[in-house]
Amino acid sequence: MKLLPTCREVRERLTDYAEGSLSPRERVRIWLHLLICSACTAFYRGLRALPGVARFLLPPEQPPPAEAAQALEGALRRIQGHQHL
Amino acid sequence: MNETELIAQAAAGDSDAFGALVGPHLGLFFNGILRILGNRADAQDALQEALLGIYEDLPSFQARSRFSSWAYKVCVNAALMFRRSHARIREDSMDALTGLGEFDDAGHHLDTATALSWSVAAEALDEAERRQLRECLVQALDDLPDPLRVVFVLKDLEDWSTEAIAARLDQAAATVRQRLHRARVRVQERLRAHVQGRPS
């Protein structure tokens, strides 16, 4: 095994790396690669930023969409139907 | 009537109080379900089931947590149940890990010119650009095979732990991480291409 993994190997394992699920040796190999490879570092930074960016871009719809109001109407009809049985 | 009073009335069977209780949170609930199911008609059906579940479980609601947080969890669980019984499982090309970039024969990247961090560029967007990026993200999530999308949503949007997702979906944690990575890589590539003005 070479000390430094290739970019492809690194990019395939960056979520495992971020989650701490790699062996210490694998973790060090990827860390060393990131130390000297700006492209993979940018790729990793993008992956780490993705959850925050996605949450920022996807706030709940306001006002609630028509489908939500219809779901409530349907639920209320079924509740009231049960009560009148 | 405040929320505590609405909860008490609704738990006692007052359907009007129940409507008033959940009304302010409908957008939040629908959004959470839609993220998991990826289809508005399915989300409407699942929300209706979730609301009935909330109504039935209200007598056991403990005021230790916020009503909206508790009810939101009921909605996410209802979406997962609905997905298990109804969802059209799209597993097409799930194993292909695309979006990693271009590599030479030795496995090193060829795309240094396009490797700038798209996420930094995304932070500087104005309102119209942000709306476009949001549409791109929605489309990217919609295009994910179902098993990848649900893991991405639970982990990166709902902030579940990998272990909780593995337990809920009855998968190994390593499988969850692998699917999460595939989803993130595909979504990132779509957003990066959009920010950099390239067709995705």
Interface residues (C-beta under 8 A of the other chain):
Chain A: T6 C7 R8 E9 R11 E12 R13 L14 T15 D16 E19 S21 S38 A39 C40 A42 F43 R45 G46 L47 A49 L50 P51 V53 A54 R55 L57 L58 P59 P60 E61 Q62 P63 P64 P65 E67 A68 A69 Q70 A71 L72 G74 A75 L76 R78 I79 Q80 Q83
Chain B: G13 S15 F18 G19 V22 G23 L26 G27 L28 F29 F30 N31 G32 R35 R40 A41 A43 Q44 D45 L47 Q48 L51 L52 Y55 L97 L100 G101 F103 A106 G107 H108 H109 D111 T112 A115 L116 S117 W118 S119 V120 A122 E123 R130 L133 R134 L137 V138 K155 D156 L157 D159 T162 A173 A174 R177 Q178 L180 H181 R184 V185 V187 Q188 L191 R192
